[in-house]
């Protein structure tokens, strides 16, 4: 390996062109790949998540070794920096969701993910040479990919979060999957109440407003996914967020 390559592989945190800190992952001591098969995660999701996004955590706990094997597969075969955006999105969305399930079952029984100490801040997920937290994956990797629909694909194990889909995200289907996840979330009256005069939105749109309004207003973004004709006069309020565990009863 050349000196320059060694330097590239030894660095983890880099500054993006706009000056924002962006997380890159390195490949030394691991096998970096451009494609990952997510069939094992897909099978677990189909087995333990229903069509409404309710999760059978007791079932996942029984299959914990399979879940751990899948997470290990991802972390020991980190996605290459030069992989396609579709491959990276599928890799990190699936890793985030699988790691969230693992966090819950490691602390099960639990009534809410917020009952766990620093659930989004503890760095325990190894990618490349670096231990990452769920927050790192969300804010320093996925949000830096300029794809606001990731907010409807990653799941925080709570009822007000977007549903955990019972299918893995894949590079070949990522566009369709992200679009459907967005439609499902915005048109779900339990998470967003939409009328022409007033909208009561999920707090996801408040917390991450800048992600949805880079090229348009928030009303314009919502208009893309609803049959209601919202205008600049439409009042915006935000619903309370239910952090109760999204567990199948």
C-alpha positions as CSV (number, residue, x, y, z in Angstrom):
1,X,0.0,0.0,0.0
2,X,1.4,3.5,-0.9
3,X,2.0,6.2,1.7
4,X,-1.0,8.2,0.3
5,X,-3.3,5.1,0.5
6,X,-2.1,4.5,4.0
7,X,-3.1,8.0,5.0
8,X,-6.5,7.6,3.4
9,X,-7.1,4.3,5.2
10,X,-6.0,5.7,8.6
11,X,-8.4,8.6,8.6
12,X,-12.0,8.3,9.7
13,X,-13.5,11.8,10.3
14,X,-13.2,14.1,7.3
15,X,-14.6,17.5,6.4
16,X,-17.0,17.5,3.5
17,X,-16.8,20.2,0.9
18,X,-19.3,22.4,2.7
19,X,-17.4,22.3,5.9
20,X,-19.8,20.0,7.8
21,X,-18.3,17.1,9.6
22,X,-19.1,13.9,7.8
23,X,-18.3,10.4,8.8
24,X,-16.3,8.2,6.5
25,X,-15.5,4.6,7.3
26,X,-12.2,2.9,6.6
27,X,-11.5,-0.6,5.4
28,X,-8.2,-1.6,7.0
29,X,-8.5,-4.7,9.1
30,X,-11.9,-5.5,7.5
31,X,-13.1,-6.6,4.1
32,X,-14.7,-3.7,2.3
33,X,-17.3,-4.6,-0.3
34,X,-19.4,-2.8,-2.9
35,X,-22.4,-5.0,-2.4
36,X,-24.1,-6.8,0.5
37,X,-26.7,-9.4,0.6
38,X,-29.5,-8.7,3.1
39,X,-31.5,-11.9,2.8
40,X,-30.8,-12.9,6.4
41,X,-32.2,-9.7,7.8
42,X,-35.2,-9.9,5.4
43,X,-36.1,-13.4,6.7
44,X,-35.9,-12.2,10.3
45,X,-38.1,-9.2,9.5
46,X,-40.7,-11.3,7.7
47,X,-40.8,-13.7,10.7
48,X,-41.0,-11.2,13.5
49,X,-42.6,-8.0,12.2
50,X,-46.2,-7.8,11.0
51,X,-47.6,-5.7,8.2
52,X,-48.4,-2.9,10.7
53,X,-44.9,-2.6,11.9
54,X,-45.5,-4.3,15.3
55,X,-42.4,-6.2,16.4
56,X,-42.2,-9.5,18.2
57,X,-39.2,-8.8,20.3
58,X,-39.6,-12.1,22.2
59,X,-39.3,-13.9,18.9
60,X,-36.2,-11.8,18.0
61,X,-34.7,-12.7,21.4
62,X,-35.1,-16.4,20.5
63,X,-33.4,-15.7,17.2
64,X,-30.7,-13.5,18.7
65,X,-27.8,-15.5,17.3
66,X,-29.2,-15.1,13.8
67,X,-29.6,-11.4,14.4
68,X,-26.0,-11.1,15.8
69,X,-24.7,-13.1,12.8
70,X,-26.3,-10.6,10.4
71,X,-25.0,-7.6,12.3
72,X,-21.5,-9.2,12.3
73,X,-21.7,-9.8,8.6
74,X,-22.3,-6.1,8.0
75,X,-19.7,-4.9,10.5
76,X,-16.9,-7.2,9.3
77,X,-17.7,-6.6,5.6
78,X,-18.1,-2.8,5.7
79,X,-19.5,-1.1,2.7
80,X,-16.8,0.5,0.6
81,X,-16.6,4.3,0.3
82,X,-16.8,4.0,-3.4
83,X,-19.9,1.8,-3.4
84,X,-23.0,3.2,-5.0
85,X,-25.3,5.5,-3.0
86,X,-28.1,2.9,-3.3
87,X,-25.8,0.2,-1.7
88,X,-24.7,2.6,1.1
89,X,-28.3,3.6,1.9
90,X,-29.5,0.0,2.1
91,X,-26.4,-1.0,4.2
92,X,-26.8,1.8,6.8
93,X,-30.6,1.7,7.0
94,X,-30.6,-2.0,7.6
95,X,-27.6,-1.8,10.0
96,X,-29.4,1.0,12.0
97,X,-32.7,-1.0,12.2
98,X,-31.0,-4.3,13.1
99,X,-28.9,-2.6,15.7
100,X,-31.9,-1.0,17.2
101,X,-33.7,-4.3,17.5
102,X,-30.5,-5.8,19.1
103,X,-30.4,-2.9,21.6
104,X,-34.0,-3.5,22.6
105,X,-33.6,-7.3,23.1
106,X,-30.4,-6.8,25.0
107,X,-32.4,-4.7,27.5
108,X,-35.7,-6.6,27.2
109,X,-38.2,-6.3,28.8
110,X,-38.3,-2.5,28.4
111,X,-41.3,-0.2,28.0
112,X,-39.5,2.4,25.9
113,X,-36.1,2.8,24.2
114,X,-35.7,6.0,26.2
115,X,-35.6,3.9,29.3
116,X,-32.2,2.6,28.1
117,X,-29.1,4.6,29.1
118,X,-28.0,6.8,26.1
119,X,-29.6,4.6,23.4
120,X,-28.4,6.8,20.6
121,X,-25.1,8.0,22.0
122,X,-23.3,4.8,23.1
123,X,-20.8,3.7,20.5
124,X,-21.0,-0.1,20.2
125,X,-21.5,-0.8,16.5
126,X,-18.2,-1.4,14.7
127,X,-17.9,-0.3,11.0
128,X,-14.4,-0.4,9.5
129,X,-12.1,0.6,12.4
130,X,-14.5,2.7,14.3
131,X,-17.1,2.1,16.9
132,X,-20.3,4.0,16.0
133,X,-23.4,4.9,17.9
134,X,-26.9,4.8,16.4
135,X,-26.7,8.6,16.4
136,X,-23.5,8.5,14.4
137,X,-25.1,6.4,11.7
138,X,-28.2,8.6,11.5
139,X,-26.6,12.1,11.7
140,X,-23.1,11.7,10.4
141,X,-23.7,9.2,7.7
142,X,-27.3,8.8,6.5
143,X,-28.4,12.5,6.9
144,X,-25.2,13.5,5.1
145,X,-26.4,11.6,2.0
146,X,-29.0,14.3,1.2
147,X,-31.9,11.8,1.2
148,X,-34.6,13.1,3.6
149,X,-36.7,9.9,3.1
150,X,-34.3,8.0,5.3
151,X,-36.3,9.5,8.2
152,X,-39.2,7.3,7.2
153,X,-37.0,4.2,6.8
154,X,-35.0,4.1,10.1
155,X,-37.0,2.9,13.1
156,X,-36.6,4.0,16.7
157,X,-38.6,1.1,18.3
158,X,-41.5,3.4,19.2
159,X,-45.1,3.8,18.1
160,X,-44.7,7.3,16.8
161,X,-41.7,6.3,14.7
162,X,-42.1,5.2,11.1
163,X,-43.0,1.5,10.9
164,X,-40.2,-1.1,10.9
165,X,-40.9,-2.7,7.5
166,X,-41.1,-6.5,7.3
167,X,-38.6,-6.5,4.4
168,X,-35.0,-5.5,4.2
169,X,-34.0,-2.5,2.1
170,X,-32.0,-3.5,-1.0
171,X,-30.0,-1.4,-3.4
172,X,-32.0,-2.5,-6.4
173,X,-35.3,-1.5,-4.8
174,X,-34.2,1.4,-2.6
175,X,-36.0,4.1,-4.6
176,X,-39.3,2.3,-4.6
177,X,-38.9,1.4,-0.9
178,X,-38.0,4.9,0.3
179,X,-40.9,6.4,-1.7
180,X,-43.4,3.9,-0.3
181,X,-42.1,4.4,3.2
182,X,-42.6,8.1,2.9
183,X,-46.1,7.8,1.5
184,X,-47.1,5.3,4.2
185,X,-45.8,7.6,7.0
186,X,-47.2,10.9,5.8
187,X,-50.7,9.4,5.0
188,X,-50.9,7.5,8.3
189,X,-53.5,9.4,10.3
190,X,-52.0,8.1,13.5
191,X,-48.8,10.0,12.8
192,X,-49.9,13.0,10.7
193,X,-53.4,14.6,10.6
194,X,-53.7,16.6,7.3
195,X,-56.4,19.0,6.1
196,X,-56.3,22.0,3.9
197,X,-56.6,24.5,6.8
198,X,-54.4,22.8,9.3
199,X,-51.9,20.0,9.5
200,X,-50.8,18.3,12.7
201,X,-47.5,16.6,11.8
202,X,-45.1,14.2,13.4
203,X,-42.3,15.9,15.3
204,X,-39.9,14.3,12.9
205,X,-40.8,17.2,10.6
206,X,-39.9,19.6,13.4
207,X,-36.7,18.0,14.5
208,X,-35.4,17.5,11.0
209,X,-37.1,20.4,9.2
210,X,-34.0,21.5,7.4
211,X,-33.6,18.1,5.8
212,X,-37.1,18.5,4.2
213,X,-36.8,22.1,3.2
214,X,-33.5,22.4,1.3
215,X,-35.2,23.1,-2.0
216,X,-38.8,23.7,-0.9
217,X,-41.0,24.7,2.0
218,X,-42.3,22.1,4.4
219,X,-45.8,22.6,3.1
220,X,-44.6,21.9,-0.4
221,X,-42.8,18.7,0.7
222,X,-46.0,17.4,2.4
223,X,-48.1,18.4,-0.7
224,X,-46.0,16.0,-2.8
225,X,-47.5,13.1,-0.8
226,X,-51.1,14.2,0.0
227,X,-54.2,14.7,-2.0
228,X,-55.1,17.8,0.2
229,X,-54.3,21.2,-1.3
230,X,-52.1,22.8,1.3
231,X,-51.1,26.4,1.0
232,X,-48.9,28.9,2.7
233,X,-51.9,29.8,4.9
234,X,-52.2,26.2,6.1
235,X,-51.4,26.2,9.9
236,X,-48.8,23.7,11.1
237,X,-48.9,22.1,14.6
238,X,-47.0,19.0,15.8
239,X,-48.4,16.0,17.5
240,X,-47.1,14.5,20.8
241,X,-44.6,11.7,20.2
242,X,-45.4,8.3,21.7
243,X,-42.1,6.7,22.7
244,X,-43.8,3.4,23.9
245,X,-42.2,0.3,22.6
246,X,-43.6,-0.8,19.2
247,X,-44.2,-4.3,20.5
248,X,-46.6,-6.8,19.0
249,X,-49.3,-7.5,21.7
